[in-house]
């Protein structure tokens, strides 16, 4: 589906408190990055990360630190078209034991770049929102989910702010139609009008919400983003769960078969969804 048509459809949805204020993203990125660094500091860099097959903690740490620096470069340059190169000065240490400090050392630069950025400045982004704020929101949820990955890898019990988690659900579903550039399976997600509902339970306002998606022969589209149940007829399948669990479900970190989720309807549609949205 053309980008313009997608945007027109997105404009008909209710934002349900999302995105969050720009300063919320700025402050949360700093907290989540420092927390990530604390988790991996002193841990075995060779420890496997179950959520990221074939990755060890060292790989995950390199990824988080590199991606933040790359996003900062994009924001500093205010790029107006897809970059042809991802070359950026990383200053990455050779000793894997220094990677946690390297990630933490990048926090002041990230904070400065975000502070000096006009969130409404027009710039290229691979997702729905073609403004600088897209990258702050993306940076937060990338960091947050990988912080959870790291904590789970070392045997911790992660917790996620439900307001941030609900916004992460929104960010994932809003941008998923554009993710085919790096997740080709998304482009093959089609159907015959089946609808899926993802609803956050145990919260309201920014920490709640319901998102309804329809699978059509030419692709899929987000129908509604609301703070309550607005469906005029039953959905083909619906998943209800706490915001933090729903976020991890969409990112493939949890299974809808876990008891924390209340699932109703045709689960084969859910199976098709997750088979095409994994990346």
C-alpha positions as a Markdown table, in Angstrom:
| # | Residue | x | y | z |
|---|---|---|---|---|
| 1 | Unk | 0.0 | 0.0 | 0.0 |
| 2 | Unk | 1.4 | 3.4 | -0.9 |
| 3 | Unk | 2.8 | 5.5 | 2.0 |
| 4 | Unk | 0.4 | 8.4 | 1.3 |
| 5 | Unk | -2.6 | 6.1 | 1.5 |
| 6 | Unk | -1.3 | 4.6 | 4.8 |
| 7 | Unk | -1.0 | 8.1 | 6.3 |
| 8 | Unk | -4.5 | 9.0 | 5.3 |
| 9 | Unk | -5.7 | 5.9 | 7.0 |
| 10 | Unk | -3.6 | 6.5 | 10.1 |
| 11 | Unk | -5.1 | 10.0 | 10.3 |
| 12 | Unk | -8.5 | 8.5 | 10.9 |
| 13 | Unk | -7.5 | 6.7 | 14.0 |
| 14 | Unk | -7.6 | 8.0 | 17.6 |
| 15 | Unk | -4.1 | 8.5 | 19.1 |
| 16 | Unk | -5.3 | 7.4 | 22.6 |
| 17 | Unk | -2.5 | 9.4 | 24.3 |
| 18 | Unk | 0.3 | 8.4 | 21.9 |
| 19 | Unk | 2.9 | 9.5 | 21.1 |
| 20 | Unk | 4.0 | 10.7 | 24.5 |
| 21 | Unk | 5.5 | 14.1 | 25.1 |
| 22 | Unk | 8.9 | 14.5 | 23.6 |
| 23 | Unk | 10.6 | 15.2 | 26.9 |
| 24 | Unk | 9.2 | 11.9 | 28.2 |
| 25 | Unk | 11.2 | 10.1 | 25.5 |
| 26 | Unk | 14.4 | 12.1 | 26.2 |
| 27 | Unk | 14.3 | 11.4 | 29.9 |
| 28 | Unk | 13.3 | 7.7 | 29.5 |
| 29 | Unk | 16.1 | 7.1 | 27.0 |
| 30 | Unk | 18.7 | 8.2 | 29.6 |
| 31 | Unk | 17.2 | 6.0 | 32.3 |
| 32 | Unk | 16.9 | 3.0 | 30.1 |
| 33 | Unk | 20.4 | 3.3 | 28.7 |
| 34 | Unk | 22.0 | 3.6 | 32.1 |
| 35 | Unk | 19.9 | 0.7 | 33.4 |
| 36 | Unk | 21.0 | -1.4 | 30.4 |
| 37 | Unk | 24.7 | -0.6 | 31.2 |
| 38 | Unk | 24.2 | -1.5 | 34.8 |
| 39 | Unk | 22.7 | -4.9 | 33.8 |
| 40 | Unk | 25.6 | -5.9 | 31.5 |
| 41 | Unk | 28.4 | -4.4 | 33.6 |
| 42 | Unk | 30.2 | -7.3 | 35.3 |
| 43 | Unk | 28.1 | -10.0 | 33.6 |
| 44 | Unk | 29.8 | -12.6 | 31.4 |
| 45 | Unk | 29.9 | -11.0 | 27.9 |
| 46 | Unk | 29.8 | -14.5 | 26.4 |
| 47 | Unk | 26.4 | -15.3 | 28.1 |
| 48 | Unk | 23.8 | -16.1 | 25.5 |
| 49 | Unk | 20.8 | -13.8 | 25.0 |
| 50 | Unk | 17.8 | -16.1 | 24.5 |
| 51 | Unk | 15.6 | -13.4 | 23.0 |
| 52 | Unk | 18.2 | -12.7 | 20.3 |
| 53 | Unk | 19.4 | -16.0 | 18.8 |
| 54 | Unk | 23.1 | -16.3 | 18.1 |
| 55 | Unk | 23.8 | -13.2 | 20.2 |
| 56 | Unk | 25.8 | -13.0 | 23.4 |
| 57 | Unk | 25.6 | -10.1 | 25.8 |
| 58 | Unk | 28.6 | -8.5 | 24.1 |
| 59 | Unk | 26.8 | -8.5 | 20.8 |
| 60 | Unk | 23.7 | -7.1 | 22.3 |
| 61 | Unk | 25.7 | -4.3 | 24.0 |
| 62 | Unk | 27.5 | -3.4 | 20.8 |
| 63 | Unk | 24.2 | -3.2 | 19.1 |
| 64 | Unk | 22.6 | -0.9 | 21.6 |
| 65 | Unk | 25.6 | 1.4 | 21.8 |
| 66 | Unk | 26.1 | 1.5 | 18.0 |
| 67 | Unk | 22.4 | 2.1 | 17.2 |
| 68 | Unk | 22.2 | 5.0 | 19.6 |
| 69 | Unk | 25.2 | 6.7 | 18.1 |
| 70 | Unk | 23.8 | 6.0 | 14.6 |
| 71 | Unk | 20.5 | 7.6 | 15.5 |
| 72 | Unk | 22.3 | 10.6 | 17.0 |
| 73 | Unk | 24.2 | 11.0 | 13.7 |
| 74 | Unk | 20.9 | 10.9 | 11.7 |
| 75 | Unk | 19.4 | 13.6 | 14.1 |
| 76 | Unk | 22.5 | 15.8 | 13.9 |
| 77 | Unk | 22.5 | 15.7 | 10.1 |
| 78 | Unk | 18.7 | 16.1 | 9.8 |
| 79 | Unk | 18.8 | 13.6 | 6.9 |
| 80 | Unk | 16.1 | 14.1 | 4.3 |
| 81 | Unk | 16.5 | 10.9 | 2.4 |
| 82 | Unk | 17.6 | 7.3 | 3.2 |
| 83 | Unk | 21.3 | 7.4 | 4.1 |
| 84 | Unk | 23.6 | 5.5 | 1.7 |
| 85 | Unk | 26.1 | 4.6 | 4.4 |
| 86 | Unk | 25.9 | 3.7 | 8.1 |
| 87 | Unk | 29.5 | 4.7 | 8.8 |
| 88 | Unk | 29.8 | 6.7 | 12.0 |
| 89 | Unk | 32.5 | 7.1 | 14.6 |
| 90 | Unk | 31.7 | 4.6 | 17.3 |
| 91 | Unk | 34.7 | 4.7 | 19.5 |
| 92 | Unk | 33.9 | 1.1 | 20.4 |
| 93 | Unk | 36.5 | -0.6 | 22.8 |
| 94 | Unk | 38.2 | -3.8 | 21.7 |
| 95 | Unk | 38.0 | -5.2 | 25.2 |
| 96 | Unk | 34.5 | -6.6 | 25.7 |
| 97 | Unk | 34.7 | -5.9 | 29.4 |
| 98 | Unk | 34.6 | -2.2 | 28.6 |
| 99 | Unk | 31.5 | -2.3 | 26.5 |
| 100 | Unk | 29.1 | -1.5 | 29.4 |
| 101 | Unk | 31.1 | 1.7 | 30.2 |
| 102 | Unk | 31.1 | 2.6 | 26.5 |
| 103 | Unk | 27.3 | 2.4 | 26.4 |
| 104 | Unk | 27.1 | 4.6 | 29.5 |
| 105 | Unk | 29.7 | 7.0 | 28.2 |
| 106 | Unk | 27.4 | 7.7 | 25.2 |
| 107 | Unk | 24.5 | 9.0 | 27.4 |
| 108 | Unk | 25.7 | 12.6 | 27.6 |
| 109 | Unk | 26.0 | 12.9 | 23.8 |
| 110 | Unk | 22.6 | 11.3 | 23.3 |
| 111 | Unk | 21.1 | 13.7 | 25.8 |
| 112 | Unk | 22.7 | 16.7 | 24.2 |
| 113 | Unk | 21.6 | 15.7 | 20.7 |
| 114 | Unk | 18.0 | 15.1 | 21.8 |
| 115 | Unk | 17.9 | 18.3 | 23.8 |
| 116 | Unk | 19.1 | 20.3 | 20.8 |
| 117 | Unk | 16.7 | 18.7 | 18.4 |
| 118 | Unk | 13.4 | 20.2 | 17.4 |
| 119 | Unk | 11.1 | 17.2 | 17.6 |
| 120 | Unk | 8.9 | 18.7 | 14.9 |
| 121 | Unk | 11.7 | 19.2 | 12.4 |
| 122 | Unk | 11.0 | 17.4 | 9.1 |
| 123 | Unk | 13.4 | 14.6 | 8.3 |
| 124 | Unk | 13.6 | 11.2 | 6.7 |
| 125 | Unk | 12.4 | 8.2 | 8.8 |
| 126 | Unk | 11.6 | 4.7 | 7.8 |
| 127 | Unk | 8.3 | 4.7 | 9.7 |
| 128 | Unk | 5.1 | 6.6 | 9.6 |
| 129 | Unk | 6.2 | 9.9 | 11.3 |
| 130 | Unk | 8.5 | 11.8 | 9.0 |
| 131 | Unk | 9.9 | 14.1 | 11.8 |
| 132 | Unk | 12.8 | 14.1 | 14.2 |
| 133 | Unk | 10.6 | 12.9 | 17.0 |
| 134 | Unk | 10.3 | 9.5 | 15.3 |
| 135 | Unk | 13.9 | 8.7 | 16.1 |
| 136 | Unk | 13.6 | 9.6 | 19.8 |
| 137 | Unk | 10.6 | 7.4 | 20.1 |
| 138 | Unk | 12.3 | 4.6 | 18.2 |
| 139 | Unk | 15.5 | 4.9 | 20.3 |
| 140 | Unk | 13.6 | 4.6 | 23.5 |
| 141 | Unk | 11.7 | 1.4 | 22.6 |
| 142 | Unk | 14.8 | -0.2 | 21.0 |
| 143 | Unk | 16.7 | 0.4 | 24.2 |
| 144 | Unk | 13.9 | -0.6 | 26.5 |
| 145 | Unk | 13.2 | -3.9 | 24.8 |
| 146 | Unk | 16.9 | -4.8 | 24.7 |
| 147 | Unk | 17.3 | -3.8 | 28.4 |
| 148 | Unk | 14.6 | -6.4 | 29.1 |
| 149 | Unk | 16.5 | -8.9 | 26.9 |
| 150 | Unk | 19.7 | -8.3 | 28.9 |
| 151 | Unk | 18.0 | -8.6 | 32.3 |
| 152 | Unk | 16.4 | -11.9 | 31.3 |
| 153 | Unk | 19.7 | -13.2 | 30.0 |
| 154 | Unk | 21.3 | -12.7 | 33.4 |
| 155 | Unk | 18.4 | -14.2 | 35.2 |
| 156 | Unk | 16.6 | -11.0 | 36.3 |
| 157 | Unk | 12.9 | -10.3 | 36.5 |
| 158 | Unk | 12.5 | -7.2 | 34.3 |
| 159 | Unk | 9.8 | -4.5 | 35.0 |
| 160 | Unk | 8.6 | -2.0 | 32.4 |
| 161 | Unk | 6.7 | 1.2 | 33.1 |
| 162 | Unk | 3.2 | 0.5 | 31.8 |
| 163 | Unk | 2.9 | 4.0 | 30.3 |
| 164 | Unk | 6.1 | 3.4 | 28.2 |
| 165 | Unk | 5.0 | -0.2 | 27.5 |
| 166 | Unk | 1.6 | 1.0 | 26.0 |
| 167 | Unk | 3.4 | 3.6 | 23.9 |
| 168 | Unk | 5.7 | 0.8 | 22.7 |
| 169 | Unk | 2.8 | -1.2 | 21.6 |
| 170 | Unk | 1.5 | 1.8 | 19.7 |
| 171 | Unk | 4.9 | 2.6 | 18.2 |
| 172 | Unk | 5.3 | -1.0 | 17.0 |
| 173 | Unk | 1.9 | -1.3 | 15.4 |
| 174 | Unk | 1.9 | 2.2 | 13.8 |
| 175 | Unk | 5.3 | 1.5 | 12.1 |
| 176 | Unk | 4.9 | -2.2 | 11.3 |
| 177 | Unk | 3.4 | -1.5 | 7.8 |
| 178 | Unk | 6.7 | 0.2 | 6.9 |
| 179 | Unk | 9.1 | -2.4 | 8.3 |
| 180 | Unk | 9.3 | -4.4 | 5.1 |
| 181 | Unk | 12.5 | -2.7 | 4.2 |
| 182 | Unk | 14.3 | -4.8 | 6.8 |
| 183 | Unk | 11.7 | -7.4 | 7.6 |
| 184 | Unk | 10.4 | -8.8 | 4.3 |
| 185 | Unk | 8.0 | -11.2 | 6.0 |
| 186 | Unk | 5.8 | -8.2 | 6.9 |
| 187 | Unk | 5.1 | -7.5 | 3.2 |
| 188 | Unk | 3.5 | -11.0 | 2.9 |
| 189 | Unk | 1.1 | -10.5 | 5.8 |
| 190 | Unk | -2.3 | -10.6 | 4.1 |
| 191 | Unk | -5.8 | -12.0 | 4.7 |
| 192 | Unk | -9.4 | -11.8 | 3.7 |
| 193 | Unk | -10.7 | -9.2 | 6.1 |
| 194 | Unk | -9.8 | -10.9 | 9.4 |
| 195 | Unk | -9.3 | -8.5 | 12.3 |
| 196 | Unk | -7.0 | -8.7 | 15.3 |
| 197 | Unk | -7.4 | -6.7 | 18.5 |
| 198 | Unk | -4.6 | -6.1 | 21.0 |
| 199 | Unk | -5.8 | -4.6 | 24.2 |
| 200 | Unk | -3.9 | -3.4 | 27.3 |
| 201 | Unk | -5.6 | -4.4 | 30.5 |
| 202 | Unk | -5.1 | -3.0 | 34.0 |
| 203 | Unk | -4.6 | 0.6 | 32.9 |
| 204 | Unk | -6.3 | 3.6 | 31.3 |
| 205 | Unk | -5.3 | 6.6 | 29.4 |
| 206 | Unk | -1.7 | 6.5 | 28.2 |
| 207 | Unk | -1.1 | 3.1 | 30.0 |
| 208 | Unk | -4.1 | 1.5 | 28.4 |
| 209 | Unk | -5.6 | 1.3 | 24.9 |
| 210 | Unk | -6.8 | -1.0 | 22.2 |
| 211 | Unk | -5.4 | -1.4 | 18.7 |
| 212 | Unk | -7.3 | -3.2 | 15.9 |
| 213 | Unk | -5.7 | -4.4 | 12.8 |
| 214 | Unk | -7.3 | -5.8 | 9.6 |
| 215 | Unk | -5.7 | -8.3 | 7.2 |
| 216 | Unk | -6.7 | -7.6 | 3.6 |
| 217 | Unk | -5.7 | -9.2 | 0.3 |
| 218 | Unk | -3.4 | -6.3 | -0.5 |
| 219 | Unk | -1.8 | -6.1 | 3.0 |
| 220 | Unk | -2.8 | -5.1 | 6.5 |
| 221 | Unk | -3.8 | -1.8 | 8.1 |
| 222 | Unk | -4.2 | -0.4 | 11.6 |
| 223 | Unk | -7.9 | 0.4 | 11.9 |
| 224 | Unk | -8.2 | 2.1 | 15.4 |
| 225 | Unk | -6.0 | 3.2 | 18.3 |
| 226 | Unk | -8.4 | 4.0 | 21.1 |
| 227 | Unk | -8.6 | 4.1 | 24.9 |
| 228 | Unk | -11.6 | 1.7 | 25.0 |
| 229 | Unk | -13.5 | -1.0 | 23.1 |
| 230 | Unk | -15.0 | 0.6 | 20.0 |
| 231 | Unk | -15.5 | -2.4 | 17.8 |
| 232 | Unk | -19.0 | -2.6 | 16.4 |
| 233 | Unk | -18.7 | -6.4 | 15.8 |
| 234 | Unk | -16.5 | -9.2 | 17.2 |
| 235 | Unk | -12.9 | -9.4 | 16.0 |
| 236 | Unk | -11.6 | -12.5 | 14.5 |
| 237 | Unk | -9.1 | -12.9 | 17.4 |
| 238 | Unk | -8.4 | -10.7 | 20.4 |
| 239 | Unk | -5.5 | -10.7 | 22.9 |
| 240 | Unk | -5.9 | -8.9 | 26.2 |
| 241 | Unk | -3.0 | -8.5 | 28.6 |
| 242 | Unk | -1.0 | -6.0 | 30.7 |
| 243 | Unk | 0.8 | -3.4 | 28.6 |
| 244 | Unk | 4.3 | -4.6 | 29.5 |
| 245 | Unk | 3.4 | -8.2 | 28.5 |
| 246 | Unk | 1.7 | -7.2 | 25.4 |
| 247 | Unk | 4.7 | -5.2 | 24.3 |
| 248 | Unk | 7.0 | -8.2 | 24.8 |
| 249 | Unk | 4.4 | -10.4 | 23.0 |
| 250 | Unk | 4.5 | -8.2 | 19.9 |
| 251 | Unk | 8.3 | -8.2 | 19.9 |
| 252 | Unk | 8.3 | -12.0 | 20.1 |
| 253 | Unk | 9.6 | -12.2 | 23.7 |
| 254 | Unk | 6.5 | -13.9 | 25.0 |
| 255 | Unk | 3.9 | -16.4 | 23.7 |
| 256 | Unk | 0.2 | -15.7 | 23.5 |
| 257 | Unk | -0.3 | -19.1 | 25.1 |
| 258 | Unk | 1.1 | -17.9 | 28.4 |
| 259 | Unk | -1.6 | -17.5 | 31.1 |
| 260 | Unk | -1.0 | -13.8 | 31.5 |
| 261 | Unk | -2.9 | -13.3 | 28.2 |
| 262 | Unk | -6.6 | -13.6 | 27.6 |
| 263 | Unk | -7.1 | -14.8 | 24.1 |
| 264 | Unk | -10.4 | -15.3 | 22.3 |
| 265 | Unk | -11.2 | -16.2 | 18.7 |
| 266 | Unk | -9.3 | -17.9 | 15.9 |
| 267 | Unk | -5.7 | -18.3 | 17.0 |
| 268 | Unk | -4.6 | -19.5 | 13.6 |
| 269 | Unk | -4.8 | -15.8 | 12.6 |
| 270 | Unk | -2.5 | -15.0 | 15.5 |
| 271 | Unk | -0.1 | -17.7 | 14.3 |
| 272 | Unk | -0.1 | -16.1 | 10.8 |
| 273 | Unk | 0.5 | -12.7 | 12.4 |
| 274 | Unk | 3.5 | -13.7 | 14.4 |
| 275 | Unk | 5.0 | -15.8 | 11.6 |
| 276 | Unk | 5.2 | -12.7 | 9.4 |
| 277 | Unk | 6.0 | -10.0 | 12.1 |
| 278 | Unk | 9.1 | -11.7 | 13.6 |
| 279 | Unk | 12.3 | -9.7 | 13.2 |
